[in-house]
Amino acid sequence: MWQVSLLFGLNRPDGGHVSQREWTRFVRDVVTPRFPAGFSVLRMTGQWRDEHSGRIIREPSRVIWVATPLSSDLRPRLEAIRQTYRQRFGQDSVGLVVTPGCAAF
């Protein structure tokens, strides 16, 4: 079993924000089909240092956490989610953390 965390910032480069409606559609249309067995969504506040200005940036964020078996299509599913979010919402990156774990449901 693998533990996957996908980290999404909700601020847009143009100063806007990903709305709750946009987030809900993204999860429904992009994430759910790739992990139909289930996942958790956590509301967080992210913090990072801007490489160019050196400023500390804080923004509302979401973490999608998935416990999933290792499979040959895991990486492509994760990359499709990350790429779609970056393109749809003008993001520079979507964080990804994958670690081995043990889970039972």
C-alpha positions in Angstrom: 0.0 0.0 0.0 1.2 3.5 -0.8 0.3 6.8 0.7 -0.1 9.6 -1.8 -0.5 13.3 -1.0 -1.3 15.8 -3.7 -0.9 19.5 -2.7 -2.9 22.1 -4.4 -2.7 25.9 -3.9 -5.9 27.8 -4.5 -4.4 31.2 -5.4 -4.2 32.0 -9.1 -1.4 34.0 -10.6 -3.8 36.7 -11.8 -4.8 37.4 -8.1 -8.0 35.4 -8.2 -8.8 32.1 -6.4 -10.0 28.7 -7.4 -13.6 28.8 -6.3 -15.4 26.0 -4.4 -17.4 25.3 -7.4 -14.3 24.9 -9.6 -12.6 22.8 -7.0 -15.7 20.5 -6.7 -15.8 20.0 -10.5 -12.1 19.3 -10.7 -12.4 16.6 -8.0 -15.5 15.1 -9.6 -14.2 15.1 -13.2 -10.5 14.6 -12.8 -9.6 13.0 -9.4 -12.6 10.7 -8.8 -12.3 8.7 -12.1 -8.7 8.0 -11.3 -9.3 7.0 -7.7 -12.9 5.7 -7.6 -12.2 3.5 -4.5 -11.8 6.7 -2.5 -9.6 9.5 -1.0 -9.7 12.2 1.5 -9.6 16.0 0.9 -8.1 18.2 3.6 -8.5 22.0 3.8 -5.2 23.6 4.8 -3.2 26.8 4.6 0.0 26.5 2.6 3.2 28.5 3.0 6.1 28.8 0.6 8.9 31.2 -0.3 8.7 32.8 -3.7 11.9 32.1 -5.6 12.1 35.5 -7.3 11.1 37.9 -4.6 12.1 35.9 -1.5 8.7 36.7 0.0 6.8 34.2 2.2 3.5 33.4 0.5 0.5 32.0 2.4 -2.5 30.7 0.6 -5.6 28.5 1.1 -4.9 25.0 -0.2 -6.2 21.5 -0.4 -4.5 18.2 0.1 -5.8 15.0 -1.4 -4.7 12.0 0.5 -5.0 8.5 -1.1 -4.0 5.1 0.2 -3.6 2.9 -2.9 -1.9 -0.2 -4.0 1.2 0.2 -6.2 0.3 -0.4 -9.8 1.8 0.3 -13.2 -0.7 3.1 -13.9 -0.3 4.9 -10.6 2.3 7.4 -11.8 0.3 8.3 -15.0 -2.9 8.8 -13.0 -1.1 11.1 -10.6 0.6 13.1 -13.4 -2.7 13.5 -15.3 -4.3 15.0 -12.1 -1.3 17.3 -11.6 -1.1 18.4 -15.2 -4.8 19.1 -15.5 -4.8 21.3 -12.4 -1.8 23.2 -13.5 -3.3 23.9 -16.9 -6.9 24.6 -15.8 -5.9 27.0 -13.0 -2.6 28.5 -14.2 -0.5 26.9 -11.5 3.3 26.6 -11.6 3.2 23.3 -9.6 1.2 20.7 -7.7 3.1 19.0 -4.9 3.3 15.3 -4.8 4.5 13.1 -1.9 4.4 9.3 -2.3 5.5 7.0 0.6 5.2 3.4 1.4 2.6 2.7 4.1 0.3 0.2 5.7 -3.4 0.7 5.7 -6.6 -1.3 6.4 -10.2 -0.2 5.9 
